[in-house]
Amino acid sequence: IPWNREKSWEGFAAFLAFGTVAAGFLVWWVSLRRDVADLSILTSMLYALAAAAAAGLVETLPGRYVDDNITVPAVAAFVLYVVTVGFGMDDPTLSLFVALALNFVLGFAAYRSGAVDTSGLVAGLAIGTAVAVTLGLPGFLLLALMFVLGSGATRWGYARKKRDGIAQESGGRRGWLHAGANCVVPASCAVLAACYADTFTADVMKLAFAAALATAAMDTVSSELGPLYGRVTVLPPTFRRVKPGTDGAVSLEGTLLGLAGAAVVAAAAVALGLVHLTSSWLLLVGAFAGTTVESLLGAAGLGRMRLGGMFLNVVCTAVGAIVATVIGGLF
């Protein structure tokens, strides 16, 4: 398999075949024993095929940083839950395959444009499908907007950033670790919003979802464009002047550009009906808080640790989502 030479297409085919049959019979049997759904054996096999395909792709990802004994069954369980509950549409099968189609189009375009590598394509397909199934077209479009903003900022002035040694590695292509680090929090919020559909909790989780994406947009735009346009770059909390591109460093220009990116996401969230207009300012507050915390942690040296940058991205989006929802609750 191109993105992992230790795996083969024959192994993936075996995973798909045996996983589908085993899980299909088990889903059908559980539905009979527990009376949780009126599923035929054919429908059970179809659901199991979707779960096996998703879990099989996750199993092919390079495993240096994750344990596939955890990720594979977790992904299979999540996909089975999504397709059997059927968020977003009356027909859960249609919901899943429409989401897959939308994300395949976006993912293929991103791959061909050089924005993601093969592992990033696979991870993005899984994350985007989860968001599209749980929050429908509005959630998918907001996620796509954040991705386009981030990819555009990465490509902007790439030659100069490469010359200065601060450009994204691999020619700007982002892999599955980048996708997961930026999207695990918003994807989790999307799933929780669907689990508590038509309740106050769902509205809170939609706000958290949008805030996490706005934070990710601000983080990427400011870190990619700040070194290009920042006149004075400082390191919090001492505000000592440092070289552009230093871990945790910020500039006024980069911060303003990042806030502009977050504002675009906030405006789109309102237009798509995910967030009320009166709550849109919370997304900017959350984005600023998340990126500030990330800068402080980066300045403390956490970004230089193994996988430190990915950890900081997760923390950044989580802080953005939490701050937006907590302040929203207070007001």
Sequence and secondary structure as in RCSB ss.txt:
>XXXX:A:sequence
IPWNREKSWEGFAAFLAFGTVAAGFLVWWVSLRRDVADLSILTSMLYALAAAAAAGLVETLPGRYVDDNITVPAV
AAFVLYVVTVGFGMDDPTLSLFVALALNFVLGFAAYRSGAVDTSGLVAGLAIGTAVAVTLGLPGFLLLALMFVLG
SGATRWGYARKKRDGIAQESGGRRGWLHAGANCVVPASCAVLAACYADTFTADVMKLAFAAALATAAMDTVSSEL
GPLYGRVTVLPPTFRRVKPGTDGAVSLEGTLLGLAGAAVVAAAAVALGLVHLTSSWLLLVGAFAGTTVESLLGAA
GLGRMRLGGMFLNVVCTAVGAIVATVIGGLF
>XXXX:A:secstr
 TT TT  HHHHHHHHHHHHHHHHHHHHHHHHHH      HHHHHHHHHHHHHHHHHHHHS  SSS HHHHHHHH
HHHHHHHHHHT SSSSHHHHHHHHHHHHHHHHHHHHHHTSB HHHHHHHHHHHHHHHHHHHHHHHHHHHHHHHHH
HHHHHTTHHHHHHTT S TGGG B HHHHHHHHHHHHHHHHHHHHTTTSHHHHHHHHHHHHHHHHHHHHHHHHHH
HHHH SSEEETTTTEE  TT TT EEHHHHHHHHHHHHHHHHHHHHTTSS GGGHHHHHHHHHHHHHHHHHHHHT
TGGGSTTHHHHHHHHHHHHHHHHHHHHHHH 
